[in-house]
């Protein structure tokens, strides 16, 4: 069931208004991609929290100025994007940093100075999707595959 800023999941009640707006928008897009409510809500909330923590004031102002999401907003399904939402997360060493990347993505989503920090983040990401963490050694060989569920 899609949501709007007046009718949204109870779990989003304590979010800041702009953060909730982002969560509702993301959740509606996930629903359009075929996600069930019980998966779309936690994924959207986590992504919105992360966006809110990292967005510049300019990005926030731009998003705030956009119209609020509605239950009837069209969301184009993006097969590549949808596939990445369920993709395994890769942890590998490149450019003197540990990278976290969805399998099949064009580039890493995050970089860390330690492998432990990269593993922690990858585990957080796969917690909300049906995927595993593939861990590579510095030399590029597969070290481990972690299935958190």
Secondary structure, 3 states (H helix, E strand, C coil): CCCCCCCCCHHHCCCCHHHHHHHHHHHHHHHHCCCCHHHHHHHHHHHHHHHHHHCCHHHHHHHHHCCCCCCCCCCCCCHHHHHHHCCCEEEEEECCEEEEEECCCCCCCEEECCHHHHHHHHHHHHCCCCCCEEEECCCCCEEEEECCC
